[in-house]
C-alpha cells in the first residue's frame, strides 16, 4: 500500500476507535490485512474502510448497511458462480479458488472469509483444506 493510502487508512481506523468501535487487525491469506470491528462482528478490508470513509459512511450504521449489502451481493455472486461451474468441478475448488473465480468473473473484491461463510450458509460443496 502506498504511504498516502496507508496514512488515510490509519486516520480512518483512528476515527473508528474514537467512535468506540474496537478494531483488531489480522493478516489472513490470501486477503491480506483484514480489520475486525466490534461489537458489530464485521470484517472489512482496508479498501472497504477507505471507501466507506470516502462516502461519508464510516460509522456503525454505515458499516452495518455496507456489510448487509455486501453479504447480499456475495450470496448472489456465489449463486451465479454455481450456475457457471459444474458441481463436480466446484467440489474440487477451495474457498480461495471460488473467491478468485468470482472476483475475476464479476470484477469484484470479495474476501475469502466472508465468501467461505456464504458457501457454508448456502450449503455449497467445496474443498475444505
C-alpha positions, 0 to 999 in steps of 0.5 A: 500500500502506498504511504498516502493510502496507508496514512488515510487508512490509519486516520480512518481506523483512528476515527473508528476507535474514537467512535468506540468501535474496537478494531483488531487487525489480522493478516489472513491469506490470501486477503491480506490485512483484514480489520475486525470491528466490534461489537458489530462482528464485521470484517472489512478490508482496508479498501472497504474502510477507505471507501466507506470513509470516502462516502461519508459512511464510516460509522456503525450504521454505515458499516452495518448497511455496507456489510448487509449489502455486501453479504447480499451481493456475495450470496448472489455472486456465489449463486451465479458462480454455481450456475457457471461451474459444474458441481463436480468441478466446484467440489474440487475448488477451495474457498480461495479458488471460488473467491478468485473465480468470482472476483475475476468473473464479476470484477469484484473484491470479495474476501475469502472469509466472508465468501467461505461463510456464504458457501457454508450458509448456502450449503455449497460443496467445496474443498475444505483444506 
